[in-house]
Amino acid sequence: MAASLQQRLALKVHQALERAWTAGLLGQLTELPRAESIVIQKAKAEHGDYATPVAMALAKPSRLAPIAIAEAVAGQLQSGDIHSEVAKPGYINLRLGDGFLAAELEAILTQQENYGRTQPEFPRRILLEFVSANPTGPLHVGHGRWAAIGSTMARLLDFAGHQVDSEFYINDAGNQMQLLGASLRSRYLQALGTAVEMPEKAYQGSYIKEIALQLVAQFQDSKRDAPLEWFTSHAEAELLAEQKRTLSAFRTEFSQWFSERTLHDGAIEQTLSDLDRHGFLYRDVRPREAGTRPDITPVESEEDTGGGEALFFKSADFGDDRDRVVRRADGQLTYLAADIAYHRNKYTRGYDHLINIVGADHHGYVPRMKAAVQALGHPADSLEFLLGQLVKLYRQNPETGHKEEVRMSKRTGELVTVDDLVEEVGVDATRWFLVSQSLNSAVNFDLDLAKEEGFSNPVFYVQYAHTRCCSILRTAEAQGITVPGHIEFLDPAGQGLLVQPQERNLIQRLIAAPDEFRLSADDRTPQRLTQYVYDLAGDLSQFYEHCRILRADLSAELQLARLGLVVATRQVLAITLTLLGIEPKEVM
């Protein structure tokens, strides 16, 4: 694994700082910043390729003007491959030379699918939990968003040098499972011709009827008197298998599937016992007040306490707005009790950082879980929540011409499923549109646009860019031109062959990929990749339009250099699309 471009430039700036400091050029500065803290950012084209404001950050401790610091550092930065200049009020602008760019392009060709892998300063062992649905029905489009984002984040974190496992938490304990079994039993009996009522709040989707009909075909009426637990177990197995099929087809795989039910074999009681032993639990009819703040409501609802003396967790001691019930007065455990035990289990498996991707409706759950992990002896920031907004689907009404929201699934009678969406627009378009917006933004999914086979559809545009690269290389091969794995991007005099603005723009975009991958992982912004790869496709289009590749009047050196640039572009497009879980198509 290599450092990214910005990380290497930061290191070069740090080395120049050290030389300037040793030479006594940095005034009263007593301590240099760490290389990892030096900011490197894209510069405006007229100023260079990259810039650093480090001189302005050091002005106060050195008691020098930023421009003086910048000039001292820039004087130590000059090399054949990186050129620096100073701009007011103290920026150091960096321009990458032909030799530097050639070496970066060579790295893309030699590292191939591993180009862009980086190594963090502090690698972590991460458990990423997402989707985590009840096994009571098909996965809806909200689950699909968490699947697309979660699987992309898992790939990004791995590419950024962390050890990552992904986990699906199966919510297979609680009243909803008994209701699922009762719903299937009623549908089974109805399919046998027995007049029975559906339970109150039963699962009404046609998928329950489908499972019931399968039971009749397999068992006839031999399960008429089977216990409720049998129907619950059968329904869960069928629906969980369907969820796994859906996710696999959606290019979302999990390292582990964790059953909530396993926690009820003693893990929850052991966790509560340990918390009690450390003084974090107490019994009362209501929670303690959280400090003296007047805006804190000190009383939980009757539903939470069970109407009597309940067992409370002292979450207010760790920043929550009140203490929380873990066991109600009737002895029933709360979801919080199971979740604390579950997260304790995660830490005991050796993970030092936990990430949970959940819906924005879990916002209030964050402080109590962070309180729980602290009570378990772990830092609050070792548990990270990514909260996502909902997905709305829109389709044009052919009668009115207006976009209208699509709300219902024909199969479930409720929310549109992932399978519904994939069947209509395909896996690639579904993943693109679900990832392309930031987590804290709602997704307004345009079904008509997602199905369009034209450049107005962004996923089509990007996939076509990869296809174009493949087509150019196939044509070159058909003309007898062999593109080797190593390309000379410099002429015999050491000057760059790829000097046109469109060539340089494309090269700059390509070599920015490792930083795009790294920052997407670090900032938890997978949508950044969709913008990056879209811009890359645009740069390729400009290059293709202005820099012809297979013309007979081109020199052999320039032709091979441009073909090498096409190979590098194809490689980076393929890496980025693969990280997004989107197929880099060779033919469209």
N, C-alpha and C positions, 0 to 999 in steps of 0.2 A: 504494500500500500504506500502511496506517495502523498506528500502534502499537496494541497490545492495551490493554484496560482496565487491567490491572494495571501495564503499562508506563507508561501515562499517569498513573495514580495515583502511581507511584514518582517520576515527574518532578515532579508537584505537591508531593510531600513534600520532594523535593530542593530545589525553589525556596523552600519554607518554611524549610528548613534554612539556605539561603543568607541569607535575610532575617534569621533569628534570629542567625546568626553575625555578619553585618554590624552588627547592633544590639548586639553584645557580650553576648549572652545564653547563649552556649555555653561559658562558663568558659575553660579552657586548651586547647580544641580548636584544633589548628594546621592540620588538613587535613580537608576534607569528603569523605565517601565519594562514589563515582561514583553517578549516578542508577541505572545498570544493576545496582548491587549492593544496592540497597535492597529489602528483602523486603516484599512485599505478600501477605497471605494472607486467606482467607475468615475472617470472624469469626462467632462464635455469634450467632444471630438477635437475642438480647436485647441484644447489645452493638453492633450495627450491621451493615453489609454487608461491610466489609473492615477489616483492622487491619495495623499495622506495628510491629515490635519494635525499630525503628531506635534509639530512645532508649536501650535497654539495651545496644546494641552500642557506643554512644558514651560510656557512663558512665565507663569507665576513662580514655580519652584526654582527656576534658574535665574529669575530676575533679569531676563533679557527680552528684547522685543521678538515677537514670533518670526519676523522676517529675518532677523539675525540668526536665530536658531536654524531656520529653514536653509539659509545659505550655507551655514556650517555643515549641516548634514548632507545637503545636496553635493557639496564638494567632496564628500567621502563616498558618494554613491556611483560616480561615473564609471561605466564599464563599456565594453564594446557592444553588449547586447541590451543594456538598459540605459536610457538617457534621461536625465532629470533636469528640471528647471524650476525656479521659484516664482510663485505668483502671490500677490497681496491677497489677504493680510498675512499669509504665512503658509500657504499650501505648497507642498512639494509634488509637482506633477511628474509622472513617469511615462515614458514612451518606450514600448518594446521594440527592439531592433529585429532585423531580418533573421539573424542567427537564432535569437530567442524563439521567434515564431516558428522557425523551421524545426527546432528541437521539440516544441510542443506538438506540432503536427506529426512528427515522427513517433512521439509517445502514443498518440491515438492509434497509429497503425500497428505498433508493436504490442501495446497492451490489449488491444482489441476489446472484448466485452468487459474487461476489468478496468478500462480507462475511466477515471473519475472516482475510483475507490480511494478513500482517505483514512487517516488514522487520527482519532481524537486525542486530545491531551490526556483525558481521563476516560478510557473505555469503560462501559457499564455492561452489566448483565441485566437485561431489561425483559420484563414480562408485559406484553401488550395484550390487553383484553378488549375485545370488541364484539359487536353483534349481540351475543349473550341473550338470546330470546327465550321465551317460554316455549317448550315443545308442544304447543297446543294448536298449531296451525301453520300455514305457509308463511314465509318471510315477506313482509311488506316493503315498500320502497324506502321507508326510513331505515330499516335494517340494511337494505341495499346500499344506502349512503355510507353507513358505518363499515360495511364490508369493503366497499371501494376505497374509502379513506384508510381504514385499518390495514388492509393488505398492502396498499401503497406505502404507508408509513413503515411497515415492517421491512419492506425491501429497502427503503431509504435509510433506515437506521442501520441495517446490515451493511449497506454500501458505505455508510459513514464510519464503519469500524467497530460498531457495538455488537455484542452477542445478544441476539434477539430471539425470543420465543413468543408465539402468538397463542392465545387461549380463548376458547369459547366456553362461557360459564352456562351450564345447562340448568335453567330454573325449574327443576323437576321435583320440587317439594312444595307443599302448601295446598290450600283449598282448590286452586285452579286445576290441579291434577285430578282431584276427585271429581270435579265438575266435568272435566274432559271425559273421564271414564263413564260417568253417568250419561253424558250426551251420546257417546257411542253405543252404550247399552240400549238406550231408548230407540236410536235409529236402527239398531240391529233387530230389536223386537218388532218395530214398525215394518221393517223389510220382510219379516216373517208373517206379517198380516195381523199382528197383535195391536190392538188399540191402546196405546200408552201415550201419556202426555210427556212432552219434553220438560226437563228440569227448569226451574227458574234461572234465568241468566245463562241458559245453555249455549254451547257453541253451535251456531246455526248454519255455518258455511256448508256448501255442497260437498266439500272434501270429507266431512264426517259421514255423509250419506255414501260416498264412494267407498270409504273403508268398511262401512256396514255391509254394503253389497258384496264386497270381497269376502267378508266373513261368512255370509250366507253361501256364497259359491264354494268356499273351502270347507265349512263345518256344517252346512245346512242348519238344523235347529239344535245341534248337540251342545251349544253354548248358552242355551236359553236360561239355564240356572247357574251359570258360572258366576263367581263372586265379582263384586265391583272392581276389586283389585286387578282381576284378570283383564277386564276391559281397559282399565287405566294403563296397565303395562303394555297391552297390545297397541293402543292408540299412540302412546308415547313413542314406542319403537318405530311405528310406521311414519309418524310425523317428523321425528328426529332424522330418520333416514332420508326423508324428502328434503329436509333443510340441508343436510350434508350434500345431497345431489345438487341442489340449487347453488350452494356456495362453491362447490367444485367447478360446476359449469361457468360460474361467474369469476373464475380464476382467483378464488379466495380459499387458501388452505390454512389449517391450524396445526400447530405443533402438538397441542393437547386439547382434549374436550373434558371439562371438569364438571362432575355431577354435584349439584347442591345437596342431593340426598345423602351423599357420603359424609357430609358434615354433621349429620344428625346421628351418627354412630359414636358419639362421644366428643367430637372435636369442639362443638359449640359449648358443651358443659365444661370441658377442660379450659377453654378460653375464658369463660365467665369466672371460673374458679380462680384462675391466675389473676384476672383483673381485680377480683374481690380481695385476694391475698395482698395485693399491692395497694389496697385502699381506694380503688377507683369505682366501686359500686356501693349503693346503699338502698334501703327500702323506705318507701314513704308513699303517701297518697298523692303527692305532687312533687315536682322537681324543686330543687333549691333555686333561689333567685341568682341570676348571673351578675354578681357585683351589685352596684347601686344605680346602674344606668336606668333612667325612667322609661326609655323606649323598649326595654326588654319585657316581654310577657312571661311571667314566671310559671304559668300553669299549662300543663298539657291537656289535651282533650280527654273526655271520658273514654273515647274510642281507643286512645293510646294506653291509658292506664288500666282499662278493664273495670273501672268503677271502684277500685279499692287500693290496697297497698301494693305497689308495683316495685320492680327492681330497676333502678336507674343507673346509668353510666354517667360519670362526672365529666361530660364533654365540655361543659362551660369552663372547666379548669384549663382547657387547651384552646380557648378562643371561640367556641361555639356560643350561640346566644342563649342557650339553656341546656340543662341536662336532658338526656334522652332515655326513653324506656327501652330496656332490652328483654324484660319478661313482664307480661301484664299480670294483673292481680289473679286472673284465672289460670295462671301458669303457662299461658301460651307465649312462645318466643316471638319476638319481632323480627322483621327482615334485617334490622340493624345487627342483631345478635349473630345471625348467620353470616352477614357480610364482614363483621369483625373477625370471626373465625376463619373465613375464607382468605382474608388478606393476611392474617397470621400464617396461614398455610403457605401463601405465596413467599413470604420472607423465609420460612423454614426450608423452602426448596432452593435457597441460595440466591435469589434475585435481590439486587440492591436498588433497583428502580422499577416502579410499577406505573404503568400508564393505562388508564381506563378511558375509552371513547364511548360517550353516552349522549343521550339527548339533552337539550337545554332544560327540560323539565326536571332534571336531576340537580339543578343549581343549588338548591337548599341542602342537598345531601353531601355536598363537598366538605363543609366545615366539620360535620360530625365524623366523617370518615378520616379526615386529617387529624382530628382529635384522637380517634381510635388508634391510628398508627403510632402517634406519639406515646399514648399510654402503653402500647406494646413495646416501646423502647426504640423507635425508629424516627428519623427526622421527618418533619412535616412535608418537606419538599421531596422526599423519596417516593411520595404518592402524587401522581399528576393526573388531573382530569382534563380531557378535551371535550368541551361541550359543543354539540352541533345542533343547528336549526333544522327545521322540517323541510320536506320536499313537496312541492306542488306541481302537478302535471297539467299541461295545457295542450289543447288541440283545437284547430280551427273548425268552427261549425259551418258546414257547407251551405247551410241555408242563410245564415246571417253574415258569414264572412268574418265573424269575431272569434277571438281566442276565448275558449271556455275551459274552466277547470274540470279535470277528470277525477272523480272522487271514488268511484266504486269499482270493485272487482266482481266480475260475473261469477267467479268461482267461490270466493269467500263471502260475498255479500257485504264486505267491509272494505278495507283499504286495498288499493291495487298492489299486487304482489311483485316481487322481483322477477318471477317467471313471466308474468304478464308483460312487464316492461321489456325484458330481453327478447321475448317473442316478437314484439312489435318493432323494436329499433336495433336489436343486436347487442352483444356484450360490449363491443368497443365503444359505441356511442353512449351506452348506458354508463359505463365507467367514466368516460370523459366528462359528461355533463354532471355527474354526481361529485366528481373531484374538483372540477374547475372553479368552484366558488369556495371562499374561505369558510371554515367551519361555523363561524358566528354569523354567517349570512344564509338566509333561506334560499333554497334552490327553486327557481321557476323553470321547470323542465319543459322545453318546447318540443313536443313529440314530432311535429311536422319538420322542424329544422333538423332534428336528430336523424330522421330518415332520408333527408335530402342527399343526393349524390352529386354534390357540387361544391365549389370553393367557399360558399357562404356557410357551409357546415364545417366547423373548425376541425373536427376529428378526421373528416374526409380530406381536408386540405393538408393536414400533417401526414396522414398515411400516404397521400399521393406524393408528397415530397420524398418519402423513402422509396416508393415505387419508381419515381423518376430517376433517382440515383441508380437503382438496380437496372433500369432500362438503359441508361447511358453506358453502364459497364458491360451489359450484354451486347450492345451495339458495337462497342470497342472490340470486344472479343471476337464478334462475327467478322470484323474488319482485319483480324489478325494482329491486333494490338494486345500485347501481354502487359498487364499491370502488375508489377512485382510488389511484394510486401514492403519493400523499402523504396522510397521516392526521394530524389534529390530536389529539394525546394530552392536551392541556391545554384546560381550559375558558376562556371569555373572561377570567376573573379570574386566569388563570395557574396554576390549581390542577389537579393530576392528575385525570383522569377514571378511571384504572385504579387504584383504591385498595384493592380487596378483597385479603385475604391471598393467595388463590390467583392473582390477577392479578399481584401483586408477585413472588411466588415464580417464576412463569413468566417474567416479564421478567428477573429476576435470572439465571435459568438461561440465557436466550437471550443476554444480553450477556456471559456468561462464555465463549461459544463461541470467540472469538479466542484467549483464553488456553489453553483446552483444546486447540485445534489446535496452538498454538505449543509448549506443554509436551509434548504427545504427540510432536512432532517432536524437540524438544531432548533429551528423556529417552529417546527410542527406545522409547516405550510405546504402540504403536497400540491395545492393549487398553483404554487409557484412554477412547478414543472410544466403544467399545461401552457402557461404563458411563455415560458422559455422555449419549449419545443415549437410552439406556434411562431414565435419570432425567428427561430432557426429556419423553419420552413420558408418564411418570407425572405430571409437572407439568401437562401438557396435559389429561390425564384429569381431574385435580382441578379445573382451571379450567372444563372443559366441564360437569362435574357441578354446580358451585356458581354459575357465572356464565353464565346463559343469554344467548344472543346474538341470536336472531331473534324475541324476544318482542315483541308489538305495543305493550306498555306501556313499553318502553324509550325514552328520549330518542334523537333521531337522532344527537346527538353521541356518546353512550355506545355506541350500537350500532355506529357507524362505528369508534370507537376499539377496540372489542372485535374487530370484523372485521379491523382493521389488525393487531391482536395475533395473530390467526389466520394472516394472510398472513405475518407475520414468523416465526411458528413453523414454518409449512410450509417457508419458505425455509431456515431453519437445519437442520431435519430433512433436507431434500434435500441440502444441502451436506455434512452429516456422513455420511449414507448413501453419497453419491457418493465421498467420500474413502475409505470402507471398501470401495468396489467393490460396493455393494449397491444394488439398484434401488429408488428412491423411488416406490412404486406409487401411482397415482391411483385405482385401483379394485381391490378384492379380493373 
